[in-house]
Amino acid sequence: MTESSAPPSATNGSDDPGPEHSSPGPPTPPSGTPVPDAADPAAEDVRDPDPTGGVPVQSVGPAGTAGEHTDLRAVLEATRTEIEEADCPECGAGADQAVEGACGNCGTRRPAARDHVEFRLGPGASVTDRGLRRRRNEDACALGRIATPYGEVLLGAVCDGVASARRGDEASLAAAEAAVAAVLTRVAAHGDGRAGLDTLAATAAGAAAEAAADLVRYGADPADPPATTYTGAVTRAGSAVVSWVGDSRVYWLASDGTSQLLSTDDSWAEEIAAAGVMTREQAHADRRAHVLTRWLGHDSPEGPARARRFRPAGPGYLLLCSDGIWNHIPDADRLAGLLTGEDVLADARALVDAALADGGHDNATVALLPLDPSDGGGEWEPRPDGSDDTGPILIPLDGDDDLDGDDPGDDATATVDPSRSGRT
């Protein structure tokens, strides 16, 4: 949940609505390719114990031509009754003694289905946690993968509901799941998997934008529409395109000293610093630092998402994360130092645990996707200087996503007026 600089109210700041207001998502069924049937003996169903008391990790088997994806909405529905009917974790009082989301005997806040959820999907993993200070989790994450003749496409999305509007939890969930489902649907529909990563990244970002904006069709107030940040990554054959809107981030984490922040926040602080009005240190110390200049939702600013083509020199991980992670650990090398490389889910947990140990002021969500250049020959020709990292490019959010012919050297950046009002 992105912090607000406005006075606390029922819809922003530290007094955000409690668990009773939380919803698993809009009243529309999840789109895209379904996860494997748990009754199918070919589908791997591994559930790791969750030491925090949240929802166990969900795992599915190998990706086929139809693809597979995580389904946070289904997990929330499947576990809601079990969690809501459980005894108080502090004193053991029954759920019938609960009063407005708290134990009627000892006052301890009762857990909600979305407090902590983990996913493992093939070589990738994601973890989302409510954090220690927020009353509910408004972050969301999704993973997907699909086999193609050119290598497996592995993708992920992390979204952070904006706190200054109601139903940010729905916006983040709708955007993350729509992004992944749209890519799998597109690849499966074309059959040969030849769509370039640029095109697939634009498909994901466009679907996320449309899903967040469409919530006003399903009961959201057009005068106070839900909004969310967005980060996405689409990988294949050792190459990736990452994209973002808002201040959730994308990092490259590696043990060879190349760890770095790949995204640039769409925030007041970054826009002011880029304009030369303040130094970056001064801008980030300002109380307006986290005000968003870009977001997804019915009232989002027009214009494309920013993106970046990336192919590393050696193996490592793409990290997608909400600001509940990087506000505590912004340095790429420190983040990389938390990874062991032995188990991707354990590493995702370690990143979230580190943010919680530092105070856990906000919802904390990560997605980890491995990337190794030895897996393939790359999706595009290197730039004249020999690098495959293009720096910022632009991808549309309006469905015009046929980008296969774009020049990899295009370094255009979005232009946003930092003086205009934004989301918090």
C-alpha positions in Angstrom: 0.0 0.0 0.0 1.5 3.3 -1.1 1.7 5.9 1.7 -0.4 9.0 1.6 0.7 12.5 2.4 -2.9 13.6 3.1 -4.4 13.6 6.6 -5.4 10.2 7.8 -9.0 9.2 6.9 -11.0 6.1 6.1 -9.3 5.8 2.8 -5.7 6.8 3.2 -2.8 7.0 5.6 -2.4 4.9 8.7 -6.2 4.6 9.3 -6.9 2.6 6.2 -10.1 0.4 6.2 -9.8 -2.9 8.1 -10.2 -6.5 7.1 -13.9 -6.3 6.9 -13.6 -4.0 3.9 -11.2 -6.2 2.1 -12.4 -8.1 -0.9 -10.8 -10.9 -3.0 -11.4 -8.8 -6.1 -14.1 -7.5 -8.4 -17.1 -9.7 -9.2 -15.7 -10.9 -12.4 -14.2 -14.3 -13.0 -10.4 -14.5 -13.5 -9.5 -14.6 -17.2 -6.8 -16.6 -19.0 -5.6 -20.1 -18.8 -6.7 -22.1 -15.7 -4.2 -23.7 -13.2 -4.1 -27.5 -13.4 -6.8 -29.5 -11.8 -5.6 -30.6 -8.3 -7.1 -34.0 -9.1 -4.9 -34.5 -12.1 -2.1 -36.9 -11.1 0.1 -35.1 -13.6 -0.2 -31.9 -11.7 2.4 -31.5 -8.9 0.7 -30.2 -5.7 3.3 -29.2 -3.2 2.4 -27.3 -0.1 5.2 -26.0 2.1 4.4 -25.0 5.7 4.2 -21.3 6.2 6.0 -20.2 9.4 4.1 -17.0 9.6 0.7 -18.7 9.9 -0.6 -17.5 6.5 -1.7 -19.3 3.4 0.6 -22.2 2.4 2.6 -22.0 -0.8 0.8 -23.2 -3.9 2.8 -25.1 -6.5 1.9 -26.4 -9.9 3.6 -28.7 -12.4 5.4 -28.2 -15.8 4.0 -25.6 -18.2 2.4 -27.0 -21.3 1.2 -25.4 -24.5 -1.7 -23.9 -22.7 0.5 -22.5 -19.9 0.0 -22.2 -16.2 -0.4 -19.4 -13.8 -0.9 -18.7 -10.1 -4.4 -17.7 -9.0 -4.4 -15.5 -5.9 -8.2 -14.9 -6.2 -8.9 -18.7 -6.1 -6.5 -19.1 -3.2 -8.3 -16.4 -1.2 -11.7 -17.9 -1.8 -10.5 -21.5 -1.0 -8.9 -20.5 2.3 -11.2 -17.7 3.5 -13.6 -19.9 5.4 -10.8 -22.0 7.1 -8.9 -18.9 8.2 -12.0 -16.9 9.3 -13.3 -19.9 11.4 -10.0 -20.7 13.1 -9.5 -20.0 16.8 -7.7 -16.9 17.9 -3.9 -17.4 17.4 -3.2 -15.6 20.7 -5.6 -17.0 23.3 -7.5 -19.8 21.5 -10.9 -18.2 21.7 -13.4 -19.3 19.1 -14.2 -17.3 15.9 -17.8 -16.8 17.3 -16.2 -14.3 19.8 -14.7 -12.1 17.1 -15.8 -8.5 17.0 -15.1 -6.4 13.9 -12.1 -8.4 12.9 -10.6 -8.8 16.4 -10.8 -11.4 19.1 -13.5 -10.5 21.5 -11.6 -12.1 24.4 -8.1 -10.7 24.1 -8.4 -8.1 21.4 -5.8 -9.6 19.1 -6.5 -8.9 15.4 -7.7 -12.0 13.7 -5.8 -13.1 10.5 -7.3 -12.6 7.1 -6.9 -14.8 4.1 -4.8 -12.2 2.3 -2.4 -11.5 5.2 0.3 -13.8 3.8 0.3 -15.8 0.6 3.2 -17.6 -1.2 3.5 -19.1 -4.6 6.0 -21.3 -6.3 5.7 -21.7 -10.1 8.5 -23.6 -11.8 11.7 -21.7 -11.3 10.0 -18.6 -10.0 8.3 -17.7 -6.7 6.4 -14.9 -5.0 5.5 -13.9 -1.5 3.1 -11.2 -0.3 2.6 -10.1 3.3 0.4 -7.6 5.1 3.4 -6.3 7.1 3.4 -5.3 10.7 1.6 -1.9 10.6 -1.1 -2.2 8.0 -4.5 -3.5 8.9 -4.8 -5.3 5.5 -2.8 -6.3 2.5 -3.5 -4.3 -0.6 -0.5 -5.8 -2.6 -1.0 -8.5 -5.2 1.4 -10.8 -7.1 1.0 -13.3 -10.0 3.3 -15.6 -11.9 2.8 -17.5 -15.2 4.7 -19.7 -17.6 4.1 -21.3 -21.0 6.2 -23.5 -23.2 7.1 -22.4 -26.8 9.5 -23.7 -29.5 11.8 -20.8 -28.7 12.0 -21.5 -25.0 9.7 -21.2 -22.0 8.1 -17.8 -21.3 8.2 -17.0 -17.6 6.5 -13.9 -16.4 5.5 -12.1 -13.2 3.6 -9.1 -11.9 3.6 -7.2 -8.6 1.0 -4.5 -7.9 0.5 -2.2 -4.9 -3.0 -0.8 -4.3 -2.9 3.0 -3.9 -4.0 4.0 -0.4 -5.7 7.3 -1.2 -8.7 5.6 -2.8 -11.0 2.8 -1.7 -10.6 -0.8 -3.1 -6.9 -0.6 -3.8 -6.8 -4.3 -3.0 -9.1 -5.0 -5.9 -7.2 -2.8 -8.3 -3.9 -4.6 -7.5 -5.4 -8.0 -7.7 -7.2 -7.3 -11.0 -4.1 -5.8 -12.6 -1.6 -8.5 -11.6 -3.7 -11.4 -12.7 -4.9 -9.8 -15.9 -1.3 -9.0 -16.9 -0.2 -12.7 -16.6 -3.4 -14.1 -18.1 -3.2 -11.9 -21.1 0.3 -13.0 -22.0 -0.5 -16.7 -21.7 -3.7 -16.2 -23.7 -1.8 -14.4 -26.5 1.0 -17.0 -26.7 -1.4 -19.9 -26.6 -3.7 -18.4 -29.3 -0.8 -17.8 -31.7 0.5 -21.3 -31.1 4.1 -20.8 -32.3 5.2 -18.4 -29.5 7.0 -16.1 -32.0 5.7 -12.8 -30.4 8.7 -10.8 -29.2 9.2 -9.9 -25.6 8.4 -6.2 -26.3 5.0 -7.3 -27.6 4.3 -9.6 -24.7 5.3 -6.9 -22.2 3.0 -4.4 -23.9 0.2 -7.0 -23.8 0.7 -7.5 -20.0 0.9 -3.8 -19.2 -2.1 -3.0 -21.4 -4.2 -5.7 -19.8 -3.3 -4.6 -16.3 -4.3 -1.0 -17.1 -7.6 -2.1 -18.6 -8.4 -4.3 -15.7 -7.7 -1.6 -13.1 -9.7 1.0 -15.0 -12.7 -1.4 -15.6 -13.4 -1.7 -11.8 -15.7 1.3 -12.1 -18.0 -0.9 -14.2 -18.3 -3.3 -11.2 -19.3 -1.0 -8.4 -16.3 1.2 -7.8 -17.0 4.9 -7.5 -15.9 6.8 -10.6 -15.3 9.9 -8.4 -12.9 7.9 -6.2 -11.7 5.1 -8.5 -9.4 2.3 -7.3 -5.8 2.6 -8.4 -2.6 0.6 -8.3 1.1 0.6 -9.2 2.3 -2.1 -11.6 5.6 -3.9 -12.3 5.9 -6.7 -14.8 8.6 -8.9 -16.3 8.5 -11.2 -19.3 11.4 -13.5 -19.8 12.5 -16.1 -22.4 15.8 -17.6 -23.5 17.9 -15.5 -21.1 16.4 -12.2 -22.1 13.7 -10.0 -20.4 11.6 -6.9 -20.8 10.6 -5.3 -17.6 7.9 -2.6 -17.4 6.4 -0.4 -14.6 3.9 2.3 -13.7 4.2 3.9 -10.3 6.8 3.3 -7.6 6.9 -0.5 -7.3 10.4 -1.5 -8.5 12.3 -3.9 -10.6 15.9 -4.9 -9.6 18.5 -7.2 -11.1 20.1 -9.2 -8.4 23.3 -11.2 -9.0 26.4 -12.5 -7.2 28.8 -11.1 -9.8 28.6 -7.5 -8.7 26.2 -6.4 -11.4 23.1 -6.0 -9.2 21.2 -2.8 -10.0 17.9 -1.0 -10.0 16.3 -1.3 -13.4 13.2 0.8 -13.0 12.7 4.5 -12.3 10.0 5.5 -9.9 7.0 7.4 -11.2 7.0 9.7 -8.2 7.2 13.3 -7.2 10.8 12.8 -5.9 12.1 11.3 -9.1 10.4 13.8 -11.3 11.7 16.8 -9.3 15.2 15.4 -9.2 15.1 14.7 -13.0 14.0 18.2 -13.6 16.9 19.6 -11.6 14.7 21.4 -9.1 16.3 19.5 -6.2 19.0 16.9 -5.7 17.8 13.4 -5.5 18.6 13.3 -1.8 16.7 16.5 -1.1 13.7 15.3 -3.1 13.5 12.0 -1.3 13.7 13.7 2.0 10.6 15.9 1.2 7.3 14.9 2.6 5.9 14.7 -1.0 8.5 12.2 -2.1 6.2 9.2 -2.5 3.3 11.0 -4.3 2.8 9.1 -7.5 2.9 10.8 -10.9 1.7 7.7 -12.7 -0.6 4.9 -11.7 -3.2 2.5 -13.2 -6.9 3.1 -12.8 -9.9 4.8 -14.2 -8.3 8.3 -13.6 -4.8 7.3 -14.5 -2.7 9.8 -16.6 -2.6 9.2 -20.3 0.6 7.9 -21.9 2.7 4.7 -22.1 4.4 2.7 -19.5 8.1 2.8 -19.2 10.0 -0.4 -19.9 13.5 -1.8 -20.4 15.0 -4.6 -22.4 17.6 -6.5 -20.4 20.0 -9.4 -21.0 22.5 -9.9 -18.2 26.1 -11.0 -18.5 25.6 -13.9 -16.1 22.9 -15.6 -14.1 20.8 -14.0 -11.4 17.3 -13.0 -10.6 14.8 -10.3 -11.6 13.1 -8.9 -8.4 9.7 -7.3 -8.7 8.7 -5.6 -5.4 6.4 -3.2 -3.8 7.7 -0.2 -1.8 7.1 -2.2 1.4 10.4 -3.9 0.4 12.6 -1.2 -1.1 11.6 1.5 1.5 13.5 -0.7 4.0 16.2 -2.1 1.7 16.7 0.1 -1.3 20.2 -1.0 -2.2 20.5 -3.6 -4.9 23.7 -5.2 -3.5 22.1 -5.6 0.0 19.0 -7.2 -1.6 21.3 -9.6 -3.6 23.2 -10.5 -0.4 20.0 -11.9 1.1 19.7 -14.6 -1.7 21.4 -18.0 -1.4 20.4 -19.2 -4.8 19.5 -22.6 -3.3 15.7 -22.3 -3.3 13.8 -19.5 -5.0 10.9 -19.6 -2.5 13.2 -19.5 0.5 15.0 -16.5 -1.1 11.6 -14.7 -1.7 10.7 -15.3 2.0 14.1 -13.9 3.1 13.5 -10.7 1.2 10.1 -10.2 2.9 11.4 -11.3 6.3 14.2 -8.7 6.0 11.7 -5.9 5.4 9.6 -7.1 8.3 12.6 -7.2 10.6 13.4 -3.6 9.7 9.9 -2.5 10.9 7.5 -3.8 8.2 5.7 -0.5 7.9 3.9 -1.4 4.8 2.6 -4.4 2.8 5.6 -6.3 1.4 5.5 -8.2 -1.8 8.2 -9.8 -4.0 8.4 -11.9 -7.1 11.7 -13.6 -8.1 12.3 -14.8 -11.7 15.6 -16.4 -12.6 17.4 -15.2 -15.7 20.5 -16.8 -17.3 21.9 -15.7 -20.7 23.2 -19.2 -21.3 19.6 -20.3 -21.8 19.4 -18.9 -25.3 20.6 -16.6 -28.0 18.7 -13.4 -27.0 15.7 -11.6 -28.4 17.4 -8.7 -30.2 20.7 -7.5 -31.5 23.1 -5.9 -29.1 23.5 -2.1 -29.2 26.5 -0.5 -30.8 28.4 -0.5 -27.5 27.9 -4.3 -27.2 25.4 -4.2 -24.4 21.9 -5.7 -24.5 20.5 -3.4 -21.8 18.7 -0.6 -23.6 17.8 1.7 -20.7 14.3 3.1 -20.7 11.9 2.6 -23.6 8.2 3.1 -23.9 5.4 0.6 -24.3 1.7 1.5 -25.0 -1.1 0.9 -22.6 -3.9 1.2 -25.2 -3.6 -2.2 -26.8 -1.4 -1.1 -29.7 1.2 -3.6 -28.7 2.8 -4.8 -32.0 6.3 -3.7 -31.1 8.4 -6.4 -32.8 10.0 -4.0 -35.2 10.9 -1.4 -32.7 14.5 -0.2 -32.6 16.3 -1.6 -29.5 18.3 1.5 -29.2 15.3 3.7 -28.5 16.0 5.4 -25.2 12.9 7.6 -25.0 11.6 8.4 -21.6 8.2 9.4 -20.4 7.7 13.1 -19.7 5.5 14.0 -16.7 4.8 17.4 -15.3 6.0 17.1 -11.6 3.9 20.1 -10.6 0.5 18.4 -11.2 -1.4 16.6 -8.6 -0.8 12.9 -8.1 -1.8 9.8 -6.2 -0.5 9.0 -2.7 
